[in-house]
């Protein structure tokens, strides 16, 4: 597999080896020892999967005080995936990076603890997969406005579906530093 650092330290783009022939293809979506060599992990404790229609935007989400690292990929369709550094002490605080992930390339994105995450569906539908380093805790669930001008994520298309939670999310500057990862 090929692992590339991104412009945000800790966020990594993963391109698994795909073995294909006339029958189809095979790849490893996770193998602890190989991913650990590249600083991806620790162990994952929860797996999630969602399906969404074109234009749906989910995010920017994070969990605090029990932050989650996430290894994400698309098993059907295509999305624009975003990580935002929300660690107040970081030199990259408030900066974002984004990548297209799709079922054909099999690319994955590692988003470590301390980052908010979101994605937007670019294909007719997309199935999105997550491996998480901590379980979801509703009482710690938090969001940042997907259109926060201070962050300035350049979403590829106008969103056509937002949850009530994402519509009402505050800007990053409106969140107290003690409610953000350290």
ZAKOL-963737 format. One record per residue: residue number from 1; residue in one letter; x, y, z of N, C-alpha, C, O in turn. Coordinates in steps of 0.02 Angstrom, whole numbers, plus 32768, in hexadecimal, padded with zeros to 4 digits. Atoms other than C-alpha are relative to their C-alpha. Layout:
   n res   nu   nv   nw  cau  cav  caw   cu   cv   cw   ou   ov   ow
 NUM   a    X    Y    Z    X    Y    Z    X    Y    Z    X    Y    Z
...
// end
This chain:
   n res   nu   nv   nw  cau  cav  caw   cu   cv   cw   ou   ov   ow
   1   x 802A 7FC5 8000 8000 8000 8000 802C 803E 8000 8065 803C 8017
   2   x 7FDC 7FC1 8001 8035 80B3 7FE5 7FDD 8030 8030 7FA1 8039 802C
   3   x 801B 7FD1 7FCF 801E 8130 8073 8023 8043 7FF5 8060 8047 7FF4
   4   x 7FE5 7FBD 800D 8034 81EB 8052 7FEA 802F 8038 7FB0 802E 804D
   5   x 8011 7FCB 7FD1 803C 8277 80D0 7FDA 8036 7FD9 7FE3 803E 7F9D
   6   x 8025 7FC9 801F 7FC6 8308 80AD 801C 8042 801B 804D 8042 803F
   7   x 7FE9 7FBF 7FE8 7FD9 83C2 80CE 7FEE 800D 8048 8002 8040 8064
   8   x 800E 7FFC 7FB8 7F93 83A6 817E 8023 7FC6 8022 8013 7F8C 8016
   9   x 7FDB 8035 7FDF 800C 8345 81EC 7FD1 7FCF 8024 7FA4 7FE3 804A
  10   x 8027 8036 7FE1 7FC2 829E 8223 7FCA 7FE5 7FD2 7FB9 7FAA 7FD7
  11   x 8032 8017 8030 7F3E 8295 8199 8025 7FDF 7FC6 8054 7FFB 7FAA
  12   x 7FDC 8027 8033 7F72 820F 811B 7FD0 7FE5 7FCC 7F98 7FD1 7FDB
  13   x 8025 801D 8037 7F35 81D7 8071 801E 7FBB 7FF3 805A 7FB3 7FEB
  14   x 7FEA 8046 8007 7F3D 8119 805B 7FE6 7FE5 7FBE 7FAB 7FEC 7FAE
  15   x 8013 8021 803E 7F3D 80BE 7FB5 8011 7FB6 8007 804A 7FA2 7FFD
  16   x 7FF3 8047 7FF7 7F29 8003 7FD7 8014 7FDE 7FBE 8003 7FF6 7F88
  17   x 7FF1 8029 803B 7F71 7F82 7F60 7FC1 7FDA 7FED 7F9F 7FBD 8018
  18   x 803B 8022 801A 7EE7 7F3D 7EF3 8018 7FC7 7FD3 803F 7FD2 7FA5
  19   x 7FEE 803A 8028 7EF9 7E8E 7EAC 7FC3 7FEE 7FD5 7F8E 7FDD 7FEF
  20   x 8039 800C 802C 7E8C 7E75 7E13 8010 7FD0 7FC8 8049 7FC8 7FB3
  21   x 7FFC 802B 803B 7E6D 7DF9 7D88 7FBB 7FFE 7FE0 7F8F 8026 7FF0
  22   x 8040 8004 8024 7DDE 7DC4 7D18 7FC4 7FF4 802E 7F8B 8000 801A
  23   x 8037 800E 7FD0 7D77 7D92 7DB2 7FEA 803E 8025 7FB2 8040 803F
  24   x 800F 7FC5 7FD8 7D7E 7E3E 7E02 803F 8017 8024 8075 8015 8007
  25   x 7FC7 7FE6 7FDB 7DEF 7E85 7E8A 7FFA 7FEF 804A 7FC5 7FDB 8062
  26   x 7FFB 800C 7FB9 7E27 7E70 7F3F 802F 8034 801D 8061 8046 7FFD
  27   x 7FD1 7FD4 7FDD 7E76 7EE8 7FBC 7FF4 7FFA 804B 7FBE 7FE6 8061
  28   x 8006 7FFC 7FB7 7E97 7EF6 8076 7FEA 8046 8011 800B 8077 8000
  29   x 8016 7FBE 7FEA 7E33 7F85 80C0 801F 8013 8043 801F 804E 8055
  30   x 7FDF 7FF3 7FC0 7E8D 7F75 8167 802A 7FC4 8013 8012 7F8B 8011
  31   x 7FD4 8033 7FE3 7F20 7F12 81AA 802C 8024 8032 8057 804B 8020
  32   x 7FE2 7FD9 7FCA 7F5E 7F4F 8252 804A 800B 7FF9 8061 8043 7FFE
  33   x 7FB7 7FF9 8002 8017 7F2C 823D 8017 802F 7FC8 8046 8056 7FD2
  34   x 7FEC 7FD5 8038 8024 7F81 8193 7FED 8049 800B 8015 8076 7FFD
  35   x 8016 7FBB 7FF4 7FC0 801A 81C3 8026 801F 803B 8036 805B 8039
  36   x 7FDB 7FE7 7FC5 8018 802B 826B 8046 8018 7FEB 805E 8049 8008
  37   x 7FBE 7FEA 8019 80BF 8038 820D 7FFE 8048 7FE6 8031 806A 7FE5
  38   x 8008 7FBC 801C 807A 80DB 81C3 7FDE 802F 8032 7FC9 8066 801F
  39   x 801D 7FD5 7FCD 8035 8120 8267 7FB4 8003 7FFE 7F96 8032 8018
  40   x 8049 8001 8005 7F81 80F0 8241 7FE5 7FCD 8032 7FFA 7F94 8032
  41   x 801C 8027 7FCA 7F1D 80AC 82D1 7FFF 802E 803B 8003 806B 802F
  42   x 7FFB 8042 7FE1 7F1C 8087 8366 7FC9 7FD1 7FE9 7FAE 7FD9 7FB2
  43   x 8033 8031 8011 7EA1 7FF9 8368 7FBD 8021 7FF4 7FAC 8054 8012
  44   x 8044 7FE8 800E 7DF5 8015 8321 7FCE 7FD9 802A 7FD5 7F9D 8034
  45   x 8030 801F 7FD4 7D60 7FF2 8390 7FB8 8003 7FE5 7F8B 7FE6 8002
  46   x 8044 7FF9 801C 7CCB 8020 8322 8006 8008 7FB5 8033 802B 7F9C
  47   x 8004 7FF9 8049 7CA0 8010 8269 7FBB 801C 7FEF 7F88 8005 8009
  48   x 803F 7FE0 8016 7C1B 807D 8215 7FFD 8000 7FB5 8030 7FFC 7F92
  49   x 800B 7FFC 8047 7BD0 8086 8169 7FC2 802C 7FF5 7F90 8024 8018
  50   x 803A 7FD7 8010 7B5C 8109 811D 7FF7 8002 7FB5 8027 7FF9 7F8F
  51   x 800D 7FF6 8047 7B09 8121 8076 7FDB 8042 7FF9 7FAE 8051 8020
  52   x 801D 7FBF 800A 7ADA 81CB 8032 7FF8 800E 7FB6 8019 7FEF 7F8C
  53   x 800E 7FEC 8045 7A98 821D 7F93 802D 803A 7FEC 804C 805A 8017
  54   x 7FD7 7FCA 801C 7AF1 829A 7F23 7FF1 8042 8023 7FB7 8055 802E
  55   x 8006 7FBF 7FE0 7B12 8341 7F76 7FFC 7FFF 804B 8009 8032 806B
  56   x 8005 8004 7FB7 7AF7 8303 8028 8044 800F 801D 8077 7FF5 8007
  57   x 7FC2 7FED 7FDD 7B78 8350 809B 7FF7 7FEB 8049 7FC6 7FFE 806A
  58   x 8000 8016 7FBA 7B9E 82FF 8143 803E 801D 8021 8077 800C 800F
  59   x 7FC7 7FE3 7FDE 7C0C 8363 81B8 7FF9 804B 8007 7FCA 806A 7FEE
  60   x 7FC0 8017 7FE8 7C73 83B0 81F8 7FF8 7FE7 8048 7FE5 800D 8074
  61   x 800E 8021 7FC0 7C6B 8337 828B 8040 7FF0 8026 8075 7FE3 8009
  62   x 7FCA 8018 7FD3 7CDA 8310 8320 7FE0 7FEA 8041 7FA5 7FF6 804D
  63   x 8017 8017 7FBF 7CCB 82C4 83CC 8032 8017 8034 806F 8010 802B
  64   x 7FD5 7FE9 7FCA 7D0F 830F 846E 7FDB 7FFC 8041 7FA2 8012 8044
  65   x 7FB9 800C 7FF3 7D4D 82E4 84F2 8019 7FBA 7FEF 8052 7FAA 8002
  66   x 7FE7 8041 8016 7D5B 8235 84A9 8007 8001 7FB4 7FDC 7FE7 7F90
  67   x 7FF9 7FF7 8049 7D9F 825E 83FB 8008 7FBE 7FDC 8020 7F8C 7FF7
  68   x 7FFB 803B 802A 7D97 81E1 836E 8032 800D 7FC8 8030 8041 7FA7
  69   x 7FDB 8003 803E 7E1B 81BB 82EC 7FD6 7FD6 7FD1 7FB3 7FA8 7FE6
  70   x 802A 8024 8030 7DCA 817D 824B 8029 7FEE 7FC2 804C 8018 7FA6
  71   x 7FE8 8016 8041 7E05 8118 81B7 7FC2 7FF9 7FD4 7F95 7FD2 7FE4
  72   x 803E 7FFD 8028 7D86 813A 812C 800E 7FEE 7FB8 8045 7FF8 7F9F
  73   x 7FFC 8010 8047 7D65 80FD 807C 7FBA 7FF8 7FE4 7F89 7FF3 8009
  74   x 803F 8006 8024 7CDB 80EE 7FFA 7FFE 7FBB 7FDE 802D 7FA9 7FBB
  75   x 8007 8042 8020 7C9D 8042 7FC3 7FD1 8002 7FC4 7FCE 7FD2 7F9E
  76   x 802B 7FF7 803B 7C1F 8084 7F44 7FF8 804B 7FF6 7FE5 806F 8025
  77   x 8009 7FB9 800F 7C1C 812E 7EEF 803F 8029 8009 8077 800F 8005
  78   x 7FC9 7FD0 7FFC 7C88 81C9 7F07 7FED 8039 802E 7FB5 8052 802C
  79   x 800B 7FC9 7FD1 7C9A 824D 7F8F 803C 802F 8000 8072 801E 7FE9
  80   x 7FCA 7FD1 7FEF 7D00 82E7 7FBB 8005 7FFD 804C 7FD5 800E 806F
  81   x 7FF7 800C 7FB9 7D49 82C3 8067 802E 8035 801E 8061 8047 7FFF
  82   x 7FDD 7FC6 7FE3 7D89 834B 80DE 8013 7FF1 8048 7FED 7FD4 806F
  83   x 7FE9 8000 7FBA 7DF0 8351 817E 8014 8048 8012 8033 806A 7FEA
  84   x 7FF0 7FBD 7FE8 7E01 83F2 81E5 8024 7FF9 8043 800B 7FD8 8070
  85   x 7FDA 8001 7FC1 7E85 840A 826D 7FDC 802E 8031 7FD7 806B 8026
  86   x 8024 7FD8 7FCE 7E24 8444 8307 8022 7FFF 8044 8002 8008 8077
  87   x 7FD8 7FFE 7FC2 7EAF 8439 8389 8018 8047 800A 8043 805F 7FE4
  88   x 7FEF 7FB9 7FF7 7EBF 84EB 83CF 804B 800E 8003 8060 8044 7FEE
  89   x 7FB8 7FF5 7FFA 7F7A 84D6 83F2 8026 7FF2 7FC0 8062 7FFF 7FBC
  90   x 7FDE 8014 803E 7FA1 8498 8342 8010 803C 7FD4 7FEA 806C 7FD0
  91   x 7FED 7FCD 8031 7FFD 8504 82C3 7FD1 7FFF 7FC4 7FCF 802F 7F9D
  92   x 802D 8008 8039 7F7B 84C5 8247 7FB7 8008 8014 7F8A 7FF6 7FEE
  93   x 8045 7FF8 7FE6 7EE1 84F0 82B0 7FD4 8023 7FCD 7FE5 8058 7FB3
  94   x 8030 7FE3 802E 7E4B 8511 8241 800E 7FF3 7FB7 7FE7 8008 7F8C
  95   x 7FF1 8011 8046 7E9F 84D1 81A2 7FE0 7FBF 7FED 7FD5 7F93 8017
  96   x 8020 803C 8019 7E4E 844E 8136 8027 7FE3 7FC5 804F 8005 7FA5
  97   x 7FE7 8022 803B 7E82 83CF 80B4 7FC8 7FD3 7FE7 7F9F 7FBB 800E
  98   x 8035 8029 801C 7E12 836F 803D 8017 7FD7 7FC5 8045 7FE9 7FA1
  99   x 7FEE 802F 8035 7E1A 82DD 7FC5 7FC1 7FDE 7FE6 7F92 7FD3 800B
 100   x 8035 802B 801B 7DA6 8281 7F4F 8011 7FB8 8012 8049 7FA1 8007
 101   x 7FFB 8048 7FF3 7D8B 81CF 7F88 7FCA 7FDF 7FD7 7F92 7FF8 7FD2
 102   x 8032 8022 8028 7D33 8154 7F17 800B 7FB5 8000 8041 7F9C 8013
 103   x 7FFD 8049 7FFF 7D0E 809C 7F04 8031 7FE4 7FCD 804A 7FAC 7FD6
 104   x 7FD2 8019 8033 7D7B 808C 7E69 8049 8005 8015 8070 7FD7 8007
 105   x 7FBA 7FF8 7FEC 7E1E 80CF 7EB3 8010 7FDC 8042 8049 7FCA 804E
 106   x 7FF9 8022 7FC0 7E02 807D 7F5F 802A 8028 8033 803E 800D 8066
 107   x 7FD9 7FD8 7FD1 7E5F 810D 7FB2 7FDC 8008 8043 7F9E 8008 8046
 108   x 801A 7FF6 7FBD 7E49 8124 806D 801F 8040 801C 8054 8056 8006
 109   x 7FE4 7FC7 7FDD 7E63 81BA 80DE 8002 7FF0 804A 7FD0 7FDB 8067
 110   x 7FF8 8007 7FB8 7EA7 81AF 818F 7FFA 8045 801E 8020 8072 800D
 111   x 800D 7FC1 7FDD 7E64 823B 81FD 800C 7FF3 804A 7FE2 7FD3 806B
 112   x 7FF1 800F 7FBA 7EB7 8236 82A9 7FD4 8028 8030 7FB0 8056 801C
 113   x 8022 7FDA 7FCC 7E6C 8271 834C 8017 8049 7FFD 8051 8056 7FEC
 114   x 7FEF 7FBA 8001 7E66 832F 8356 7FEB 8023 7FC0 7FFA 805E 7FB5
 115   x 8017 7FE4 8040 7E17 834A 82AB 7FB5 7FF7 7FFA 7F99 7FC4 800F
 116   x 8046 8007 8013 7D65 836B 8274 8000 7FE0 7FBB 8030 7FE4 7F95
 117   x 8005 8025 803F 7D28 8305 81E0 7FBC 800C 7FDF 7F8A 8014 8001
 118   x 803E 7FFA 8026 7CA7 831A 8158 800A 7FE7 7FB9 8042 7FE0 7FA2
 119   x 7FFC 8014 8047 7C7E 82DF 80A9 7FC1 8014 7FDC 7F8C 801E 7FF9
 120   x 8038 7FF0 802C 7C0E 8309 8017 7FFF 7FCD 7FC7 8032 7FBE 7FA9
 121   x 8009 8032 8034 7BC8 828B 7F9A 8000 8022 7FBB 7FDB 8051 7FB0
 122   x 7FFA 7FE5 8043 7BF8 82AE 7EE5 7FDF 7FD4 7FCB 7FD0 7FEC 7F94
 123   x 8020 802E 802F 7BAC 8215 7E90 7FB5 7FFD 8010 7F9E 801D 8040
 124   x 8049 8005 7FF4 7AF3 81E7 7E86 7FF2 7FE9 8047 7FC5 8004 8068
 125   x 8001 8016 7FBA 7B09 8188 7F2A 8047 7FEB 8013 8071 7FE1 7FE7
 126   x 7FBF 8018 7FE9 7B9E 8155 7F94 7FF6 7FDA 8041 7FCD 7FEB 806B
 127   x 7FFD 8026 7FC2 7BBF 80D4 801A 8044 800F 8020 8078 8004 8002
 128   x 7FC5 7FE6 7FDD 7C3B 8118 809A 800E 7FD5 803D 7FE0 7FC6 8063
 129   x 7FED 802D 7FCA 7C9B 80AC 8117 8031 8022 802F 805D 8048 8019
 130   x 7FD5 7FE4 7FCD 7CF1 80DD 81BA 8016 7FC9 8030 7FEE 7F9F 8044
 131   x 7FE7 8025 7FC6 7D60 8081 8235 8012 8036 8033 8037 8065 8023
 132   x 7FF6 7FCD 7FCC 7D64 80E3 82D9 8028 7FE5 803B 8022 7FAB 804E
 133   x 7FD5 8014 7FC9 7DE2 80E0 8367 7FDD 8001 8044 7FF6 7FE4 8074
 134   x 8029 7FFF 7FC3 7D5D 8102 83EC 7FB7 7FF9 7FED 7FA4 800B 7FB5
 135   x 8047 8005 8010 7CA4 80DB 83F6 7FDE 8044 7FFE 7FF5 8074 801E
 136   x 8028 7FC4 8003 7C25 815F 83CB 7FDF 800C 8044 7FC4 7FDD 8062
 137   x 8020 7FEC 7FC2 7BE6 81BC 8466 7FD6 803E 7FF0 7FF1 8074 7FE5
 138   x 802D 7FCA 8011 7B4D 8228 8445 800B 803E 802A 8004 8076 8011
 139   x 7FF7 7FC6 7FD3 7B71 8297 84DB 803F 8027 7FEF 8047 8060 8006
 140   x 7FC2 7FDE 8013 7C1C 82C4 8490 8000 8015 7FB7 8031 8033 7F9F
 141   x 8006 7FF1 8047 7BE1 82D9 83DC 7FFD 804B 7FF5 7FD9 806E 8018
 142   x 7FFF 7FB8 800E 7C05 8385 8393 800A 800C 7FB6 8021 7FE1 7F91
 143   x 7FFA 7FED 8046 7C04 83E1 82ED 801A 8047 7FFA 8013 8070 8028
 144   x 7FEB 7FBD 8014 7C50 8478 829A 7FDC 8010 7FBF 7FD2 7FE3 7F96
 145   x 8024 7FEC 803C 7BF5 84D9 8213 8027 7FEC 7FC1 8062 7FFC 7FBA
 146   x 7FE2 8017 803E 7C19 848B 816A 8016 803A 7FD4 8043 8032 7FAA
 147   x 7FF1 7FC6 802A 7C1E 8539 811D 8022 8038 8028 801D 8073 8016
 148   x 7FDB 7FCF 7FD7 7C88 8590 81A3 8032 8024 7FD3 8062 8006 7FBA
 149   x 7FD5 7FD9 802D 7CDB 861C 813F 8047 8004 8018 8075 800C 7FF0
 150   x 7FBC 7FFE 7FE6 7D72 861D 81B3 8027 7FC2 7FED 8064 7FC5 7FE5
 151   x 7FE0 803E 8017 7D97 8569 8181 8005 8000 7FB4 803A 7FF3 7F98
 152   x 8000 7FF7 8048 7D64 8581 80CC 8004 7FC1 7FD6 8024 7FC1 7FA2
 153   x 8001 803D 8029 7D48 84CF 8091 7FE0 8010 7FBC 7FAC 8030 7FB9
 154   x 801A 7FF6 8044 7D2E 84D2 7FD4 7FDC 7FC1 7FEA 7FF8 7F96 7FC8
 155   x 8029 803A 8012 7CA2 8455 7FC0 7FF3 8002 7FB5 7FE6 8037 7F99
 156   x 8004 8000 8049 7C95 841E 7F0A 7FBB 8013 7FE3 7FB8 8030 7FAD
 157   x 8043 7FF1 8019 7BD7 8430 7EF7 7FD6 801C 8039 7FE6 8013 8074
 158   x 802D 7FE6 7FCD 7B4A 8488 7F51 7FE0 7FC6 8025 7FC9 7F96 8005
 159   x 801F 8038 7FDC 7B09 8418 7FDD 7FB5 7FFD 7FF4 7F93 8030 7FF0
 160   x 8047 8009 800A 7A5E 83CE 7FC1 7FDF 7FDD 803B 7FA2 7FD4 803B
 161   x 801C 8021 7FC5 7A48 8376 8067 802D 800B 803C 8067 7FF7 803C
 162   x 7FDC 7FF5 7FC1 7A7D 83AA 8115 7FD3 7FE9 8039 7F96 7FF2 8036
 163   x 8027 8011 7FC4 7A46 8366 81BD 7FF1 8040 8027 8012 8073 801D
 164   x 800F 7FC7 7FD5 79F7 83DC 823B 803D 8012 802A 804C 804D 8034
 165   x 7FC4 7FF6 7FD8 7A94 83C5 82A5 8035 8027 7FD8 8054 8055 7FF3
 166   x 7FCD 7FDE 8028 7B05 83FC 8216 7FEA 8047 7FEC 8014 8073 7FE6
 167   x 801A 7FBD 8010 7A95 8490 81E9 800B 8030 803B 8017 806C 8031
 168   x 7FFC 7FD6 7FC4 7A9F 84D0 829D 8046 8002 801F 8050 8022 8053
 169   x 7FBD 8004 7FE2 7B59 84AE 82BC 8020 8045 8005 8019 806E 7FD8
 170   x 7FDE 7FBF 7FF7 7BBF 8540 8301 8040 8004 7FD6 805A 7FD2 7FBE
 171   x 7FBF 7FF5 801F 7C58 858C 82AF 8036 7FEA 8032 802A 7FE8 806E
 172   x 7FC9 8016 7FD6 7CFF 854F 82F2 8011 8035 8035 801F 8024 806E
 173   x 7FEF 7FC9 7FD2 7D20 85FA 8342 7FCD 8006 8039 7FDC 8026 806C
 174   x 8034 7FFC 7FCD 7C7E 85E7 83A7 8004 7FC7 8033 7FDD 7FC5 8062
 175   x 7FF9 8039 7FD2 7CB7 8547 83FD 8037 800F 8032 806F 8020 801F
 176   x 7FCF 7FF3 7FCB 7D0F 855C 84A4 803C 7FD1 7FF8 8033 7F96 7FE9
 177   x 7FC4 802A 8007 7DC4 851B 849E 7FFF 7FC1 802A 801B 7F8F 8016
 178   x 8003 803C 7FD7 7DA0 84A2 852C 7FCF 7FCC 7FE5 7FCA 7F95 8001
 179   x 802D 8030 8021 7D1D 844E 84BB 801F 7FE6 7FBF 7FFE 7FC6 7F97
 180   x 7FDB 8017 803B 7DA3 842B 8437 8039 7FD4 8016 8051 7FDA 804E
 181   x 7FC9 802D 7FEF 7E2A 83A5 8432 8041 8026 8010 8050 8059 7FF1
 182   x 7FC0 7FE2 7FEF 7ED0 83D0 8483 8038 7FD5 7FE5 8073 7FE5 7FED
// end
